Amino acid sequence: MGRALRDIVRHCNATLSVLSACLADPWTRLLAARHPALSASALPELLAADDRGVVGAAVANPSLPATRMVSSAGGQ
Protein backbone atom coordinates (compact mmCIF):
# COMPACT_ATOMS: atom_id res chain seq x y z
CA MET A 1 0.00 0.00 0.00
CA GLY A 2 2.83 2.41 0.80
CA ARG A 3 4.27 2.29 -2.70
CA ALA A 4 0.84 2.88 -4.23
CA LEU A 5 0.24 5.90 -1.98
CA ARG A 6 3.62 7.38 -2.92
CA ASP A 7 2.79 7.02 -6.60
CA ILE A 8 -0.67 8.54 -6.14
CA VAL A 9 0.49 11.52 -4.08
CA ARG A 10 3.16 12.33 -6.68
CA HIS A 11 0.56 12.56 -9.44
CA CYS A 12 -0.18 16.10 -10.61
CA ASN A 13 -3.94 15.42 -10.43
CA ALA A 14 -3.97 14.07 -6.88
CA THR A 15 -7.10 15.29 -5.12
CA LEU A 16 -7.28 17.18 -1.86
CA SER A 17 -8.92 14.21 -0.14
CA VAL A 18 -6.07 11.92 -1.18
CA LEU A 19 -3.46 14.46 -0.09
CA SER A 20 -5.19 14.92 3.26
CA ALA A 21 -5.14 11.15 3.83
CA CYS A 22 -1.45 11.06 2.92
CA LEU A 23 -0.64 13.61 5.63
CA ALA A 24 -1.28 10.91 8.24
CA ASP A 25 1.24 8.53 6.67
CA PRO A 26 4.89 9.21 7.53
CA TRP A 27 6.05 7.89 4.15
CA THR A 28 3.84 10.23 2.12
CA ARG A 29 3.54 13.26 4.41
CA LEU A 30 6.49 15.09 2.88
CA LEU A 31 5.22 14.47 -0.65
CA ALA A 32 1.74 15.70 0.27
CA ALA A 33 3.17 18.78 2.02
CA ARG A 34 4.82 19.98 -1.18
CA HIS A 35 1.90 19.19 -3.52
CA PRO A 36 0.33 22.36 -4.99
CA ALA A 37 -3.21 20.93 -4.65
CA LEU A 38 -2.91 20.79 -0.85
CA SER A 39 -5.10 23.44 0.73
CA ALA A 40 -3.54 26.38 2.51
CA SER A 41 -5.52 25.45 5.63
CA ALA A 42 -3.47 22.26 6.00
CA LEU A 43 -0.15 24.08 5.95
CA PRO A 44 0.02 25.67 9.46
CA GLU A 45 0.16 22.22 11.08
CA LEU A 46 2.92 21.18 8.68
CA LEU A 47 4.90 24.36 9.40
CA ALA A 48 4.96 23.35 13.06
CA ALA A 49 6.03 19.74 12.38
CA ASP A 50 9.07 18.22 14.08
CA ASP A 51 10.34 16.91 10.73
CA ARG A 52 12.42 19.64 9.06
CA GLY A 53 11.84 18.04 5.67
CA VAL A 54 8.08 18.39 6.08
CA VAL A 55 8.48 22.01 7.22
CA GLY A 56 10.65 22.77 4.20
CA ALA A 57 8.14 21.15 1.86
CA ALA A 58 5.30 23.18 3.42
CA VAL A 59 7.28 26.42 3.06
CA ALA A 60 7.92 25.62 -0.61
CA ASN A 61 4.25 24.83 -1.26
CA PRO A 62 2.77 27.37 -3.70
CA SER A 63 -0.50 27.32 -1.71
CA LEU A 64 1.23 28.98 1.26
CA PRO A 65 0.16 32.62 1.39
CA ALA A 66 3.07 35.09 1.26
CA THR A 67 1.91 36.69 4.52
CA ARG A 68 2.18 33.30 6.24
CA MET A 69 5.73 32.84 4.91
CA VAL A 70 6.76 36.16 6.43
CA SER A 71 5.17 35.37 9.81
CA SER A 72 6.73 31.89 9.83
CA ALA A 73 10.18 33.25 9.07
CA GLY A 74 9.88 35.91 11.74
CA GLY A 75 9.04 33.35 14.41
CA GLN A 76 12.17 31.27 13.92
N, C-alpha and C positions, 0 to 999 in steps of 0.2 A: 504494500500500500504506500509506503514512504516514497518509493521511486515514482509511482504514478502521481502522487501529490506534487512532487518536485517538478515533474513535466507539465502538469496542469497549471501550477502557479507561475511558471515561466512563460506561458502562452500570452500573447499580446491581448487576446480577447477574454482573459480570465475575468469572471464576474466578481462583483463585490462580495457576494455571499460565499464564494469559494475562497477568496482572499481572507475574509474574516475567519473562516474555519481554519485556514492555514496559520493564522496568528497563534493558535493554541498549540501547534506542533513545533517543537524546537528545531526540527530539520527544515521546515519551510517558512519559519517566522521571518528570517532575514530576507528571503526572496519576496515574501508578501509585503514587507515593510518598504521595499524599494519600488514596488509595482505602481505605475501611475494611476491605475483604476482604484486604488485603495482610497477610501474617503478621508478627508482631512480630519474628521472627528476621531478616527482611530489613531492618529499620529501622536497626540500628547502622551498617551500611555507608552508608546514605543520610544519617545524621546527620554522617558524616565527609566528605561530598561537598564538592567545591570550589564547586559551584553553590549559592549562598545560597537560591535559590528552592526547590531540591530539599530542602535542610536544613529550611527553613520548612515545607514540605509534610509532611516526615517528623515534625516536632515536632507538627504539628496532627493527625496521624493518630490516630484513636481507639484503634488497636491498640497504641500506644506505652504501655508500663506507666508509671505515675506515678513509680515509683522511678527509671526510666531518664531521665525528664524532669528530675528533680532532679539526677541525676549529670551529665547533659549541660549543664545550666545552670551548675553549679558549675565545670565545666572550662573555661568560656569567659571 
